[in-house]
């Protein structure tokens, strides 16, 4: 009995050792996965920082490019004349623009593009308005047609009903006899 008891203890001990080894293995795998997750998160943060830095640099570059283009296209603000009132009249004299015609040409071109775009937009608005009016008109026509059909059907049903009433009240008219309508009168239905 003692040997059976010792064997049972050995089995329990081996099962316990096996469970501890499995638990240690699981803990080790969890630690590895945690480490991988941390590394991946760090990599994502690093890439996000790189992306933000690249965006910031690109934004600064584009801003500087835009400002330098403005400086070359627009006349120098410090040398541009300011409008002063004419002492002899109550009207203001406009300043004479410097000889930089490229700015005026680009401005005129931009204005013409804007005007064309506004014309296209206005035309599209008018077309949309016409389409909506046509759609509304078609819906109104369909509604009127439905109403006329409904009224005609109503009239027809009422006329049939009235004809039946009138036929029952007249002698020799429509009479219900033996489950069938007996049409002995000279009147007939216009159905």
Rosetta constraint file for C-alpha pairs under 8 A:
AtomPair CA 1 CA 5 HARMONIC 6.14 0.50
AtomPair CA 2 CA 6 HARMONIC 6.12 0.50
AtomPair CA 3 CA 7 HARMONIC 6.08 0.50
AtomPair CA 4 CA 8 HARMONIC 6.12 0.50
AtomPair CA 5 CA 9 HARMONIC 6.22 0.50
AtomPair CA 6 CA 10 HARMONIC 6.05 0.50
AtomPair CA 7 CA 11 HARMONIC 6.13 0.50
AtomPair CA 8 CA 12 HARMONIC 6.14 0.50
AtomPair CA 9 CA 13 HARMONIC 5.95 0.50
AtomPair CA 10 CA 14 HARMONIC 6.02 0.50
AtomPair CA 11 CA 15 HARMONIC 6.05 0.50
AtomPair CA 12 CA 16 HARMONIC 6.02 0.50
AtomPair CA 13 CA 17 HARMONIC 6.04 0.50
AtomPair CA 14 CA 18 HARMONIC 5.94 0.50
AtomPair CA 15 CA 19 HARMONIC 6.07 0.50
AtomPair CA 16 CA 20 HARMONIC 6.12 0.50
AtomPair CA 17 CA 21 HARMONIC 6.09 0.50
AtomPair CA 18 CA 22 HARMONIC 6.16 0.50
AtomPair CA 19 CA 23 HARMONIC 5.97 0.50
AtomPair CA 20 CA 24 HARMONIC 6.00 0.50
AtomPair CA 21 CA 25 HARMONIC 6.07 0.50
AtomPair CA 22 CA 26 HARMONIC 6.09 0.50
AtomPair CA 23 CA 27 HARMONIC 6.09 0.50
AtomPair CA 24 CA 28 HARMONIC 6.04 0.50
AtomPair CA 25 CA 29 HARMONIC 6.16 0.50
AtomPair CA 26 CA 30 HARMONIC 6.11 0.50
AtomPair CA 27 CA 31 HARMONIC 6.13 0.50
AtomPair CA 28 CA 32 HARMONIC 6.23 0.50
AtomPair CA 29 CA 33 HARMONIC 6.14 0.50
AtomPair CA 30 CA 34 HARMONIC 5.98 0.50
AtomPair CA 31 CA 35 HARMONIC 6.10 0.50
AtomPair CA 32 CA 36 HARMONIC 6.20 0.50
AtomPair CA 33 CA 37 HARMONIC 6.04 0.50
AtomPair CA 34 CA 38 HARMONIC 6.12 0.50
AtomPair CA 35 CA 39 HARMONIC 6.13 0.50
AtomPair CA 36 CA 40 HARMONIC 6.09 0.50
AtomPair CA 37 CA 41 HARMONIC 6.09 0.50
AtomPair CA 38 CA 42 HARMONIC 6.07 0.50
AtomPair CA 39 CA 43 HARMONIC 6.08 0.50
AtomPair CA 40 CA 44 HARMONIC 6.17 0.50
AtomPair CA 41 CA 45 HARMONIC 6.22 0.50
AtomPair CA 42 CA 46 HARMONIC 6.10 0.50
AtomPair CA 43 CA 47 HARMONIC 6.13 0.50
AtomPair CA 44 CA 48 HARMONIC 6.04 0.50
AtomPair CA 45 CA 49 HARMONIC 6.13 0.50
AtomPair CA 46 CA 50 HARMONIC 6.19 0.50
AtomPair CA 47 CA 51 HARMONIC 6.07 0.50
AtomPair CA 48 CA 52 HARMONIC 6.11 0.50
AtomPair CA 49 CA 53 HARMONIC 6.05 0.50
AtomPair CA 50 CA 54 HARMONIC 6.06 0.50
AtomPair CA 51 CA 55 HARMONIC 6.08 0.50
AtomPair CA 52 CA 56 HARMONIC 6.03 0.50
AtomPair CA 53 CA 57 HARMONIC 6.14 0.50
AtomPair CA 54 CA 58 HARMONIC 6.04 0.50
AtomPair CA 55 CA 59 HARMONIC 5.95 0.50
AtomPair CA 56 CA 60 HARMONIC 6.13 0.50
AtomPair CA 57 CA 61 HARMONIC 6.06 0.50
AtomPair CA 58 CA 62 HARMONIC 6.09 0.50
AtomPair CA 59 CA 63 HARMONIC 6.02 0.50
AtomPair CA 60 CA 64 HARMONIC 6.05 0.50
AtomPair CA 61 CA 65 HARMONIC 6.06 0.50
AtomPair CA 62 CA 66 HARMONIC 6.03 0.50
AtomPair CA 63 CA 67 HARMONIC 6.13 0.50
AtomPair CA 64 CA 68 HARMONIC 6.06 0.50
AtomPair CA 65 CA 69 HARMONIC 6.11 0.50
AtomPair CA 66 CA 70 HARMONIC 6.17 0.50
AtomPair CA 67 CA 71 HARMONIC 6.16 0.50
AtomPair CA 68 CA 72 HARMONIC 6.29 0.50
AtomPair CA 69 CA 73 HARMONIC 6.06 0.50
AtomPair CA 70 CA 74 HARMONIC 5.73 0.50
AtomPair CA 71 CA 75 HARMONIC 7.27 0.50
AtomPair CA 71 CA 76 HARMONIC 7.21 0.50
AtomPair CA 73 CA 102 HARMONIC 7.25 0.50
AtomPair CA 73 CA 103 HARMONIC 5.27 0.50
AtomPair CA 74 CA 103 HARMONIC 6.33 0.50
AtomPair CA 75 CA 79 HARMONIC 7.79 0.50
AtomPair CA 75 CA 80 HARMONIC 6.76 0.50
AtomPair CA 75 CA 98 HARMONIC 7.23 0.50
AtomPair CA 75 CA 100 HARMONIC 7.31 0.50
AtomPair CA 76 CA 80 HARMONIC 6.11 0.50
AtomPair CA 80 CA 97 HARMONIC 7.62 0.50
AtomPair CA 80 CA 98 HARMONIC 7.77 0.50
AtomPair CA 81 CA 95 HARMONIC 5.64 0.50
AtomPair CA 81 CA 96 HARMONIC 7.34 0.50
AtomPair CA 82 CA 94 HARMONIC 7.93 0.50
AtomPair CA 82 CA 95 HARMONIC 6.17 0.50
AtomPair CA 83 CA 92 HARMONIC 6.69 0.50
AtomPair CA 83 CA 93 HARMONIC 5.88 0.50
AtomPair CA 83 CA 94 HARMONIC 5.32 0.50
AtomPair CA 83 CA 95 HARMONIC 5.51 0.50
AtomPair CA 84 CA 92 HARMONIC 6.14 0.50
AtomPair CA 84 CA 93 HARMONIC 6.14 0.50
AtomPair CA 84 CA 94 HARMONIC 7.69 0.50
AtomPair CA 85 CA 89 HARMONIC 7.78 0.50
AtomPair CA 85 CA 90 HARMONIC 7.07 0.50
AtomPair CA 85 CA 91 HARMONIC 6.41 0.50
AtomPair CA 85 CA 92 HARMONIC 4.53 0.50
AtomPair CA 85 CA 93 HARMONIC 6.11 0.50
AtomPair CA 86 CA 90 HARMONIC 6.72 0.50
AtomPair CA 86 CA 91 HARMONIC 6.49 0.50
AtomPair CA 86 CA 92 HARMONIC 5.98 0.50
AtomPair CA 86 CA 93 HARMONIC 6.36 0.50
AtomPair CA 100 CA 104 HARMONIC 7.34 0.50
AtomPair CA 101 CA 105 HARMONIC 6.08 0.50
AtomPair CA 102 CA 106 HARMONIC 6.05 0.50
AtomPair CA 103 CA 107 HARMONIC 6.02 0.50
AtomPair CA 104 CA 108 HARMONIC 6.02 0.50
AtomPair CA 105 CA 109 HARMONIC 6.04 0.50
AtomPair CA 106 CA 110 HARMONIC 6.07 0.50
AtomPair CA 107 CA 111 HARMONIC 6.06 0.50
AtomPair CA 108 CA 112 HARMONIC 6.10 0.50
AtomPair CA 109 CA 113 HARMONIC 6.20 0.50
AtomPair CA 110 CA 114 HARMONIC 6.11 0.50
AtomPair CA 111 CA 115 HARMONIC 6.06 0.50
AtomPair CA 112 CA 116 HARMONIC 6.12 0.50
AtomPair CA 113 CA 117 HARMONIC 6.12 0.50
AtomPair CA 114 CA 118 HARMONIC 6.11 0.50
AtomPair CA 115 CA 119 HARMONIC 6.17 0.50
AtomPair CA 116 CA 120 HARMONIC 6.19 0.50
AtomPair CA 117 CA 121 HARMONIC 6.07 0.50
AtomPair CA 118 CA 122 HARMONIC 6.02 0.50
AtomPair CA 119 CA 123 HARMONIC 6.06 0.50
AtomPair CA 120 CA 124 HARMONIC 6.10 0.50
AtomPair CA 121 CA 125 HARMONIC 6.14 0.50
AtomPair CA 122 CA 126 HARMONIC 6.20 0.50
AtomPair CA 123 CA 127 HARMONIC 6.15 0.50
AtomPair CA 124 CA 128 HARMONIC 6.05 0.50
AtomPair CA 125 CA 129 HARMONIC 6.07 0.50
AtomPair CA 126 CA 130 HARMONIC 6.13 0.50
AtomPair CA 127 CA 131 HARMONIC 6.10 0.50
AtomPair CA 128 CA 132 HARMONIC 6.12 0.50
AtomPair CA 129 CA 133 HARMONIC 6.17 0.50
AtomPair CA 130 CA 134 HARMONIC 6.08 0.50
AtomPair CA 131 CA 135 HARMONIC 6.03 0.50
AtomPair CA 132 CA 136 HARMONIC 6.02 0.50
AtomPair CA 133 CA 137 HARMONIC 6.04 0.50
AtomPair CA 134 CA 138 HARMONIC 6.09 0.50
AtomPair CA 135 CA 139 HARMONIC 6.12 0.50
AtomPair CA 136 CA 140 HARMONIC 6.10 0.50
AtomPair CA 137 CA 141 HARMONIC 6.15 0.50
AtomPair CA 138 CA 142 HARMONIC 6.15 0.50
AtomPair CA 139 CA 143 HARMONIC 6.09 0.50
AtomPair CA 140 CA 144 HARMONIC 6.12 0.50
AtomPair CA 141 CA 145 HARMONIC 6.10 0.50
AtomPair CA 142 CA 146 HARMONIC 6.10 0.50
AtomPair CA 143 CA 147 HARMONIC 6.10 0.50
AtomPair CA 144 CA 148 HARMONIC 6.13 0.50
AtomPair CA 145 CA 149 HARMONIC 6.16 0.50
AtomPair CA 146 CA 150 HARMONIC 6.02 0.50
AtomPair CA 147 CA 151 HARMONIC 6.03 0.50
AtomPair CA 148 CA 152 HARMONIC 6.02 0.50
AtomPair CA 149 CA 153 HARMONIC 6.12 0.50
AtomPair CA 150 CA 154 HARMONIC 6.09 0.50
AtomPair CA 151 CA 155 HARMONIC 6.04 0.50
AtomPair CA 152 CA 156 HARMONIC 6.09 0.50
AtomPair CA 153 CA 157 HARMONIC 6.17 0.50
AtomPair CA 154 CA 158 HARMONIC 6.12 0.50
AtomPair CA 155 CA 159 HARMONIC 5.98 0.50
AtomPair CA 156 CA 160 HARMONIC 6.18 0.50
AtomPair CA 157 CA 161 HARMONIC 6.17 0.50
AtomPair CA 158 CA 162 HARMONIC 6.05 0.50
AtomPair CA 159 CA 163 HARMONIC 5.93 0.50
AtomPair CA 160 CA 164 HARMONIC 6.16 0.50
AtomPair CA 160 CA 189 HARMONIC 7.78 0.50
AtomPair CA 160 CA 191 HARMONIC 7.67 0.50
AtomPair CA 161 CA 165 HARMONIC 6.27 0.50
AtomPair CA 162 CA 166 HARMONIC 5.98 0.50
AtomPair CA 163 CA 167 HARMONIC 5.90 0.50
AtomPair CA 163 CA 189 HARMONIC 7.38 0.50
AtomPair CA 164 CA 168 HARMONIC 6.17 0.50
AtomPair CA 164 CA 174 HARMONIC 7.38 0.50
AtomPair CA 165 CA 169 HARMONIC 6.38 0.50
AtomPair CA 166 CA 170 HARMONIC 6.36 0.50
AtomPair CA 167 CA 173 HARMONIC 4.90 0.50
AtomPair CA 167 CA 174 HARMONIC 4.93 0.50
AtomPair CA 167 CA 175 HARMONIC 7.61 0.50
AtomPair CA 168 CA 173 HARMONIC 6.13 0.50
AtomPair CA 168 CA 174 HARMONIC 5.38 0.50
AtomPair CA 168 CA 175 HARMONIC 5.95 0.50
AtomPair CA 169 CA 173 HARMONIC 7.56 0.50
AtomPair CA 170 CA 174 HARMONIC 7.88 0.50
AtomPair CA 172 CA 184 HARMONIC 6.18 0.50
AtomPair CA 172 CA 185 HARMONIC 5.33 0.50
AtomPair CA 173 CA 183 HARMONIC 6.62 0.50
AtomPair CA 173 CA 184 HARMONIC 6.29 0.50
AtomPair CA 173 CA 185 HARMONIC 4.76 0.50
AtomPair CA 173 CA 186 HARMONIC 7.84 0.50
AtomPair CA 173 CA 187 HARMONIC 7.31 0.50
AtomPair CA 174 CA 181 HARMONIC 6.56 0.50
AtomPair CA 174 CA 182 HARMONIC 5.81 0.50
AtomPair CA 174 CA 183 HARMONIC 5.35 0.50
AtomPair CA 174 CA 184 HARMONIC 7.01 0.50
AtomPair CA 174 CA 185 HARMONIC 6.94 0.50
AtomPair CA 175 CA 181 HARMONIC 5.97 0.50
AtomPair CA 175 CA 182 HARMONIC 5.54 0.50
AtomPair CA 175 CA 183 HARMONIC 7.28 0.50
AtomPair CA 176 CA 180 HARMONIC 5.96 0.50
AtomPair CA 176 CA 181 HARMONIC 4.92 0.50
AtomPair CA 176 CA 182 HARMONIC 6.27 0.50
AtomPair CA 177 CA 181 HARMONIC 6.21 0.50
AtomPair CA 177 CA 182 HARMONIC 6.36 0.50
AtomPair CA 183 CA 188 HARMONIC 7.82 0.50
